Amino acid sequence: MSDLIKDALSRLNGALDRLDAVSIRHVEAERVRGTLETELALMREDRHALANLLDNERDARTRAEDGLAEIAPRVDRAINAIRQTLNEA
């Protein structure tokens, strides 16, 4: 076999090795990308659930504050009535 053919085969083998390495890196990059996309989708779902939970908690707090605002004057009147009764007794 001539040196020219040996050199060509050597270069061809080197090119095939590099192509194989690039192919392996590409497959690994696709796997990582798929994993990252899955994690991102899970984080988005978590964020959506947390946002809904926060909205529900805000609504509950607002209802509680409204209820307290409605009850507080009645409690104050009851306390004053009890004080007045005790003072008169």
C-alpha positions as CSV (number, residue, x, y, z in Angstrom):
1,M,0.0,0.0,0.0
2,S,1.4,3.4,-0.9
3,D,2.1,6.1,1.6
4,L,-0.5,8.3,-0.2
5,I,-3.2,5.7,0.5
6,K,-2.0,5.2,4.1
7,D,-2.1,8.9,4.7
8,A,-5.6,9.2,3.2
9,L,-6.9,6.3,5.3
10,S,-5.4,7.8,8.4
11,R,-7.0,11.2,7.7
12,L,-10.3,9.4,7.0
13,N,-10.1,7.5,10.3
14,G,-9.4,10.7,12.1
15,A,-12.3,12.4,10.5
16,L,-14.6,9.5,11.4
17,D,-13.4,9.6,15.0
18,R,-14.1,13.3,15.2
19,L,-17.5,12.8,13.6
20,D,-18.3,10.1,16.1
21,A,-17.2,12.4,19.0
22,V,-19.4,15.2,17.7
23,S,-22.3,12.8,17.3
24,I,-21.9,11.6,20.9
25,R,-21.7,15.2,22.2
26,H,-24.8,16.1,20.2
27,V,-26.8,13.2,21.6
28,E,-25.7,14.2,25.2
29,A,-26.6,17.8,24.5
30,E,-30.1,16.8,23.4
31,R,-30.5,14.6,26.5
32,V,-29.5,17.5,28.7
33,R,-31.7,19.9,26.8
34,G,-34.7,17.5,27.3
35,T,-33.9,17.3,31.0
36,L,-33.7,21.1,31.3
37,E,-37.0,21.5,29.4
38,T,-38.7,19.1,31.8
39,E,-37.3,20.9,34.8
40,L,-38.4,24.2,33.4
41,A,-41.9,22.9,32.8
42,L,-42.1,21.6,36.4
43,M,-40.9,24.9,37.8
44,R,-43.6,26.7,35.7
45,E,-46.2,24.4,37.1
46,D,-44.9,25.0,40.6
47,R,-44.9,28.8,40.1
48,H,-48.5,28.6,38.8
49,A,-49.6,26.6,41.8
50,L,-47.8,28.9,44.2
51,A,-49.4,32.0,42.5
52,N,-52.9,30.4,42.9
53,L,-52.1,29.6,46.5
54,L,-51.0,33.2,47.1
55,D,-54.1,34.6,45.5
56,N,-56.3,32.3,47.6
57,E,-54.4,33.3,50.8
58,R,-54.8,37.0,49.9
59,D,-58.5,36.5,49.4
60,A,-58.8,34.7,52.7
61,R,-56.9,37.5,54.5
62,T,-59.1,40.2,52.9
63,R,-62.2,38.3,54.0
64,A,-60.8,38.0,57.5
65,E,-59.9,41.7,57.7
66,D,-63.4,42.6,56.4
67,G,-65.0,40.4,59.0
68,L,-62.8,41.8,61.7
69,A,-63.7,45.4,60.7
70,E,-67.4,44.4,60.9
71,I,-67.1,42.7,64.3
72,A,-64.7,45.1,66.0
73,P,-67.2,47.9,66.7
74,R,-69.7,45.4,68.1
75,V,-67.0,44.0,70.4
76,D,-66.1,47.5,71.5
77,R,-69.7,48.2,72.3
78,A,-70.0,45.0,74.3
79,I,-66.9,45.8,76.3
80,N,-68.2,49.3,77.0
81,A,-71.6,47.9,78.0
82,I,-69.9,45.4,80.4
83,R,-67.7,48.2,81.9
84,Q,-70.7,50.4,82.3
85,T,-72.6,47.6,84.0
86,L,-69.7,46.9,86.3
87,N,-69.3,50.6,87.2
88,E,-72.9,50.9,88.0
89,A,-72.9,47.8,90.2
